[in-house]
Amino acid sequence: MSYSEGLKPAEFASQSSQTPLILDEDIKELLKDCYYPKHATEELIGNMNTYTAKTIKKNPIRKVLAFDGGYNEVMIGKEFPSSTVAFYRYGVNYFQLNDLFKLEDKEFIGKLDIGKLHNIDAYNFSIPTKNIKSKTQKNLKNSIRYFLYNHFKKTKIQKTLMETLSWFIYREYRKPEKMTYLLSSCPECGKPVILYKHNMKNYTFNCPHCHEKIYLTDVFRLHELISENLAKGISSYLMNTLEQFLIIHYIHILMDVAPSLLKESLFIKDGPLAFFGVTSNMSKPMRELITYLEHTYDLFLVGVEKSGEFVDHAHEISQLFEPGTYIIPDNEYIYKYIIFGEENINQPYGSTTYYSNKIIYKSTKNKVFVLDIPSSHRLSKPCKNDFKNIDIILNNLDKLKNDRFDNALLPISLINQNVSISQSVSGNILKHHAETSLS
């Protein structure tokens, strides 16, 4: 490595050291033994099943709900040892679809008209992530667990988030005879624990092995990422969990208040329909809930991805198929052209994390979307018939275009404006706020 810092003249990298690397026989053999993914071609698309989104005559959707969140992790103090705090804001924007259609017919749009599309419920949360702990807790791990537990108990929209978590984890919507949940590891002793609902007091349990307290929110397994003084990587997993749990919460509310509204509501999440990392255990109960809803009521749910390998690939092939059509990548396609690796024919891509399958859709307005749409099973070779409401979802996404940004949807843009947290300006303000509050 060359030297380029300090007051003395910089030492630049050699411009001839590549020669022995090119001549090295071991490196030549190594490169001959490798291969890399090929680009998708028009011939490939022609050999795939390309589906046309069927135009629906009577649209059942009356209401749109879009979910998103943002977070920023700020450093407290520059001196060693540094500390960090993460700030979260997540929420939902909802409006009547008819209010959007009325705007299209107006020559002039006033603030009151736009205001009908701005109905936002947003929630705030914060946790320490490095070298900070609660005054009532013995370490960082227990502090984060305690703060998350309190957030779920206190955050209330008709019901608390904690009530919905119990409803979700114990599948109370099915009224099962036995309500149990297997926690893979106690946060204190690390042993697996069966959480019996009838033993739950104030949404806590006592571990039968070490007798320490277990919170119901420990089912997210975030404690497995936390060492004594550092919660490495926890922020993104927690953000994704909060966003998706808010969807579950609003579904819970509608099922209690007016189940018929599920048949006329479109739920849109900014990002994939999946639980990643330690929280991936939530995918199984989420898939069970979706299957129950599709059979008992109905459900219109879609995730919209804005970045990543699938989005890059979608833009690459966007000229190869017609507007109003879509493809459903199967296992073979994904591992050959998108996620480079060896296909496991017995395990569909993302089977332990996703509760959906991916669709690459080119809208009637020539906008390209990577969509996650729930299916009853994660499938190696999915087809159109595996998605109950795909035509209704795609028809409505066409109506929700946002010409301000490329391949954007209006509902997601509206909620993103309210919950996104900039890394620069907002980060500096939050840093000052945290330092002042902690001093």
Stockholm file with secondary structure:
# STOCKHOLM 1.0

chainA/1-439         MSYSEGLKPAEFASQSSQTPLILDEDIKELLKDCYYPKHATEELIGNMNTYTAKTIKKNPIRKVLAFDGGYNEVMIGKEFPSSTVAFYRYGVNYFQLNDLFKLEDKEFIGKLDIGKLHNIDAYNFSIPTKNIKSKTQKNLKNSIRYFLYNHFKKTKIQKTLMETLSWFIYREYRKPEKMTYLLSSCPECGKPVILYKHNMKNYTFNCPHCHEKIYLTDVFRLHELISENLAKGISSYLMNTLEQFLIIHYIHILMDVAPSLLKESLFIKDGPLAFFGVTSNMSKPMRELITYLEHTYDLFLVGVEKSGEFVDHAHEISQLFEPGTYIIPDNEYIYKYIIFGEENINQPYGSTTYYSNKIIYKSTKNKVFVLDIPSSHRLSKPCKNDFKNIDIILNNLDKLKNDRFDNALLPISLINQNVSISQSVSGNILKHHAETSLS
#=GR chainA/1-439 SS CCBCCSSSCCBCCCSSTHHHHHHCHHHHHHHHTCCCCCCCCHHHHHHSCEEECCCCSSCCCCEEEEEEEEEEEEEECSSSSCEEEEEEEEEEEEEEHHHHHHHHTCSSCCHHHHHTTCCEEEEEEEEEEESCCCTTSSSHHHHHHHHHHHHHHHCBSSSBHHHHHHHHHTTGGGCCSCCEEEESCCTTTCCCEEEEGGGCBTTEEECTTTCCEEEGGGGGCGGGGBCSSBBTTHHHHHHHHHHHHHHHHHHHHHHHHCGGGGGGEEEEEESCSBCCGGGGGGHHHHHHHHHHHHHHSCCEEEEEECSSHHHHHHHHHGGGSCTTEEECCCHHHIIIIISCSCCCTTSCTTTTTBSEEEEEEECTTSCEEEEEEECSSCCSSCCGGGCTTHHHHHHHHHHTEETTSTTEEHHHHHHHHHHCCCTTHHHHHHHHHHHHHHC
#=GC SS_cons         CCBCCSSSCCBCCCSSTHHHHHHCHHHHHHHHTCCCCCCCCHHHHHHSCEEECCCCSSCCCCEEEEEEEEEEEEEECSSSSCEEEEEEEEEEEEEEHHHHHHHHTCSSCCHHHHHTTCCEEEEEEEEEEESCCCTTSSSHHHHHHHHHHHHHHHCBSSSBHHHHHHHHHTTGGGCCSCCEEEESCCTTTCCCEEEEGGGCBTTEEECTTTCCEEEGGGGGCGGGGBCSSBBTTHHHHHHHHHHHHHHHHHHHHHHHHCGGGGGGEEEEEESCSBCCGGGGGGHHHHHHHHHHHHHHSCCEEEEEECSSHHHHHHHHHGGGSCTTEEECCCHHHIIIIISCSCCCTTSCTTTTTBSEEEEEEECTTSCEEEEEEECSSCCSSCCGGGCTTHHHHHHHHHHTEETTSTTEEHHHHHHHHHHCCCTTHHHHHHHHHHHHHHC
//
